[in-house]
Amino acid sequence: MPGISKPTFPSENMKESLLQLTSRKLISVKTFQSTSDSADRKLSSIHLYHYSDGSNILATIVRVRKRDDFKIETYGLLTKGIPELYIKNPRSTNSVPYSIYGLLGNRDSLQTCIVPGTTKIEQVDIRLGSLTAAVQSMDTTKSNLLTKLLGTEKVHDYSCLVLTFQASTLSSPLERSKTWVSSIELAQMALAR
């Protein structure tokens, strides 16, 4: 099985999109590298967007080599072992947008995975089946038995933007929910450019 390359983060597109979050001002963007790359997983740089109300958005693109690792739920490889992203003992939201929530560091956090090229909030997910279906639905080439036997079948790119939102402690649950959905939609727009 071939190796994978490090994904590139769309810095300018993402900053431009996340500037559009209403009711808060983007104060700073910090970029750092994780040391959690392996032969089976590569991360782009991690970007921390800090807002005037004290909320944060963390974003990075994670690429995995194996289809079965393409998930956040149940200790998926998209965040496993990455201290900057891994939410311990998360709970699932079980509603659109499918996300997990729990503590990251000492802050309540929401997290999900956005496959580049997806445009619907329903395509945002943490589960293996839904994420791999999103990747496969964007593949316009059809494989057949001959391409499989010859090994010329296209290898899918199992990459997603892991998006994490840490709300201000002063915001209401309704405000948090609205900001989370807006953040996801803006990130999808940034990835589509």
C-alpha positions in Angstrom: 0.0 0.0 0.0 1.5 3.4 -1.0 2.5 6.0 1.6 0.7 9.2 2.2 1.8 12.8 1.9 1.4 15.7 4.4 -1.8 17.6 3.6 -1.7 21.4 3.0 -3.9 23.7 5.1 -5.8 26.4 3.2 -4.6 29.2 5.6 -5.8 32.3 3.7 -9.2 30.8 2.7 -9.9 29.6 6.2 -8.9 32.9 7.8 -11.1 34.8 5.3 -14.0 32.6 6.0 -13.7 32.5 9.8 -13.5 36.3 9.9 -17.2 36.2 8.9 -18.4 34.8 12.2 -20.9 37.3 13.6 -20.9 38.8 17.0 -17.2 38.2 17.7 -14.0 39.6 16.4 -11.0 37.5 15.4 -8.1 38.6 17.5 -5.3 36.3 16.6 -4.3 33.2 14.5 -1.5 31.0 15.8 0.0 28.3 13.7 2.0 25.4 15.1 3.1 21.9 14.0 2.1 18.7 15.8 4.7 16.0 16.3 2.1 13.3 15.8 2.8 12.3 12.2 3.3 8.6 11.5 3.4 6.3 8.4 -0.4 5.9 8.7 -1.4 9.6 9.5 -0.1 13.0 8.5 -1.3 16.4 9.8 -1.1 19.8 8.2 -0.2 22.7 10.5 -2.7 23.3 13.3 -4.3 26.7 13.3 -5.8 28.3 16.5 -8.3 31.1 15.9 -8.8 33.2 19.0 -11.9 35.5 19.2 -12.7 38.6 21.3 -15.3 36.7 23.4 -12.7 34.2 24.6 -13.8 31.4 22.2 -11.4 29.4 20.1 -11.5 27.4 16.9 -8.8 24.8 16.2 -8.4 23.5 12.6 -6.1 21.1 10.9 -6.3 18.7 8.0 -5.6 15.1 8.9 -4.9 12.4 6.2 -4.9 8.7 7.1 -3.7 5.9 4.9 -6.3 3.2 5.9 -10.0 3.5 5.3 -10.8 2.0 8.7 -8.9 4.7 10.5 -11.0 7.5 9.0 -13.1 8.4 12.0 -13.0 10.4 15.2 -15.5 8.2 17.1 -14.4 5.3 19.3 -10.7 6.2 19.4 -10.3 6.9 15.7 -6.9 7.7 14.2 -8.0 11.2 13.1 -7.3 12.5 16.6 -5.9 9.6 18.6 -2.6 10.5 20.3 -2.7 14.1 19.2 -2.7 16.1 22.5 -3.8 19.3 20.8 -6.9 17.6 19.3 -7.8 14.5 21.3 -10.9 14.8 23.5 -10.8 12.3 26.3 -14.1 10.4 27.1 -16.1 12.2 24.5 -19.9 12.0 24.0 -21.6 12.1 20.6 -24.2 14.7 19.8 -26.3 12.1 17.7 -27.7 14.9 15.6 -26.7 17.0 12.6 -23.9 18.2 12.5 -22.6 14.9 14.0 -19.9 15.8 16.5 -18.4 14.8 19.7 -18.1 17.0 22.8 -16.0 16.8 26.0 -13.0 18.4 27.5 -9.9 19.3 25.5 -7.4 20.5 28.0 -9.6 22.1 30.6 -12.2 23.5 28.1 -15.5 22.2 26.9 -15.1 21.5 23.2 -17.1 20.4 20.2 -15.3 18.5 17.4 -16.2 17.1 13.9 -14.7 16.2 10.6 -15.3 18.0 7.3 -14.3 16.2 4.1 -13.0 18.7 1.6 -15.4 19.1 -1.3 -18.5 18.5 0.8 -21.1 21.3 0.9 -23.9 20.0 3.1 -24.0 20.1 6.9 -25.4 16.6 6.8 -22.0 15.4 5.3 -20.1 16.6 8.4 -19.5 13.6 10.7 -17.3 11.7 13.1 -18.3 8.2 12.0 -16.4 5.9 9.7 -19.3 4.9 7.4 -20.5 8.5 6.8 -17.0 9.9 6.3 -15.9 7.2 3.8 -19.2 7.5 2.0 -18.6 11.3 1.6 -15.1 10.6 0.2 -16.4 7.9 -2.2 -19.3 10.0 -3.4 -16.9 12.6 -4.8 -15.1 10.0 -6.8 -16.5 10.3 -10.3 -14.5 7.5 -11.8 -16.0 4.0 -11.8 -13.8 1.0 -11.0 -14.4 -2.4 -12.4 -13.0 -5.8 -11.9 -10.2 -5.3 -14.4 -8.9 -2.1 -12.7 -9.0 -3.9 -9.4 -7.1 -6.9 -10.7 -4.5 -4.7 -12.4 -4.1 -2.5 -9.3 -4.9 0.6 -11.2 -7.9 1.5 -9.2 -7.8 5.0 -7.8 -6.7 5.3 -4.2 -9.1 7.4 -2.2 -7.8 10.4 -0.3 -9.0 9.9 3.3 -8.4 13.5 4.4 -10.6 15.8 6.5 -10.5 19.0 8.3 -10.8 18.3 12.0 -12.6 21.3 13.4 -12.8 22.0 17.1 -14.8 24.8 18.8 -14.3 26.0 22.3 -17.1 28.4 23.2 -16.9 31.4 25.5 -18.0 30.5 29.0 -20.3 33.6 28.8 -22.3 32.3 25.8 -25.7 30.6 26.0 -26.2 27.0 24.7 -28.2 28.5 21.8 -25.4 30.9 20.9 -22.8 28.0 21.1 -24.9 25.9 18.8 -25.4 28.6 16.2 -21.7 29.5 16.3 -20.8 25.9 15.9 -23.0 25.4 12.8 -21.8 28.7 11.3 -18.2 27.7 11.9 -18.7 24.4 10.0 -20.5 26.1 7.1 -17.8 28.7 6.8 -15.1 26.0 6.9 -16.9 24.1 4.2 -16.9 27.2 2.1 -13.2 27.8 2.7 -12.4 24.2 1.6 -14.5 24.5 -1.5 -12.5 27.5 -2.9 
